[in-house]
């Protein structure tokens, strides 16, 4: 999965991060944790008030959901849904437009989770020097919390 929308991609965004985390859990287990969006606040403290527009709990193809990340409310739409290997959503509010990609790559002892995000808009342009570092830290935390929730993390060599 590498289909970035033409309006937002690493090449045309002032803020982009990509990190990886090895996890001692198979992709299907990690996938189940990741798509249960309404549970994110229970294990990833920077997320709040996750509500899917259809009132369900899990992300599905084309799902629309509202939530808050680090206190910033956003509306999101699932763009890519390829169980159990690729998930992506686009998010927007007045200050920011983001595209967030998750890839789950099987390994001999679990999987590697690849996490990428591009940001455009007023906030990323105005604060790009600090926004990238802050986003990187948030994604490190999210991946570490996901790894703990799905299975113990392992070191990448």
C-alpha positions in Angstrom: 0.0 0.0 0.0 1.6 3.2 -1.1 -1.3 5.1 -2.7 -1.0 8.6 -1.4 -3.8 10.9 -2.5 -2.6 13.5 -5.1 -3.5 16.3 -2.7 -1.3 15.1 0.2 1.8 13.0 0.0 5.4 13.1 1.4 6.5 15.0 -1.6 4.1 17.9 -1.2 3.7 18.1 2.6 5.7 20.3 5.0 5.5 17.7 7.7 6.0 13.9 7.1 7.1 11.2 9.5 7.7 7.5 9.0 8.6 5.0 11.8 8.5 1.3 12.4 7.9 -1.0 15.4 8.4 -4.7 15.6 5.7 -6.5 17.5 5.4 -10.0 18.9 2.0 -10.5 17.5 0.7 -11.6 14.1 -0.7 -9.0 11.8 -4.3 -10.2 12.4 -4.0 -9.5 16.1 -2.4 -6.1 15.6 -5.1 -5.3 13.0 -7.9 -6.1 15.4 -6.4 -3.7 18.0 -5.9 -1.0 15.4 -9.3 -1.0 13.8 -11.2 -1.0 17.2 -11.0 2.8 17.1 -13.4 3.4 20.0 -10.9 1.6 22.2 -7.9 3.8 21.3 -8.3 6.1 24.3 -8.0 3.1 26.6 -4.5 2.4 25.4 -3.3 5.5 23.6 -3.8 8.4 25.9 -3.4 11.2 23.3 -6.7 10.1 21.6 -10.1 11.1 23.0 -13.8 11.0 22.1 -13.5 8.5 19.2 -16.9 8.1 17.6 -17.7 6.4 14.3 -20.5 8.2 12.4 -22.5 4.9 12.1 -22.3 4.2 15.9 -20.2 1.1 15.6 -16.8 0.4 17.2 -14.5 -0.8 14.4 -13.2 0.9 11.4 -14.4 -0.5 8.1 -14.0 0.5 4.4 -15.0 4.1 4.0 -15.8 4.6 7.7 -16.2 8.2 8.8 -15.2 9.1 12.4 -14.7 12.0 14.7 -12.1 12.1 17.4 -9.5 14.3 19.1 -5.7 13.7 19.0 -3.7 15.7 21.4 -6.7 17.9 22.1 -7.1 18.8 18.4 -10.6 17.7 17.1 -10.6 16.2 13.6 -13.0 14.4 11.2 -11.6 11.4 9.5 -12.4 9.1 6.6 -11.0 5.6 6.0 -9.2 5.7 2.6 -7.6 2.3 2.5 -8.8 -0.9 4.2 -6.9 -4.1 3.3 -7.0 -6.6 6.3 -4.7 -7.4 7.9 -2.0 -5.4 6.1 -2.9 -1.8 5.2 -5.1 0.9 6.7 -5.1 4.6 5.9 -7.3 7.5 6.7 -7.5 11.2 5.9 -8.3 13.7 8.6 -9.2 17.4 8.5 -10.2 20.4 10.5 -9.7 24.2 9.9 -6.0 24.1 10.8 -4.7 20.8 9.4 -5.1 18.1 6.7 -3.5 14.8 7.4 -3.1 11.4 5.7 -2.1 8.5 8.1 -0.9 5.2 6.8 -0.5 1.9 8.7 1.2 -1.1 7.2 1.5 -4.5 8.9 4.3 -6.6 7.5 4.5 -10.3 8.7 7.8 -11.5 10.2 9.0 -14.8 11.6 8.1 -13.7 15.1 5.2 -11.4 14.6 5.1 -8.3 12.4 6.6 -5.0 11.7 4.2 -2.0 11.9 5.1 0.8 9.6 3.4 4.1 10.5 3.5 7.2 8.2 1.8 10.5 8.3 1.8 13.6 6.1 0.4 17.0 7.2 -0.6 20.0 5.3 -2.5 23.2 6.3 -2.0 26.3 8.4 -0.6 24.5 11.5 2.0 22.4 9.7 3.2 25.3 7.6 3.4 27.7 10.4 5.0 25.3 12.9 6.8 22.9 10.6 10.1 23.2 12.5 8.6 21.9 15.7 5.6 20.0 14.3 7.7 17.3 12.7 9.5 16.5 16.0 6.3 16.6 17.9 4.5 14.3 15.4 7.4 11.9 15.5 7.2 11.7 19.3 3.4 11.1 19.1 3.8 8.4 16.6 6.6 6.7 18.6 4.2 6.7 21.6 1.3 5.4 19.5 3.4 2.5 18.1 4.8 1.6 21.5 1.3 1.6 23.0 0.0 -0.5 20.1 2.8 -3.0 20.5 2.1 -3.3 24.2 -1.7 -3.7 23.6 -1.1 -6.3 20.9 2.0 -8.1 22.2 5.4 -7.3 23.7 7.7 -5.1 21.5 10.9 -6.5 20.1 14.0 -4.7 18.8 14.6 -4.3 15.1 18.1 -5.3 13.9 
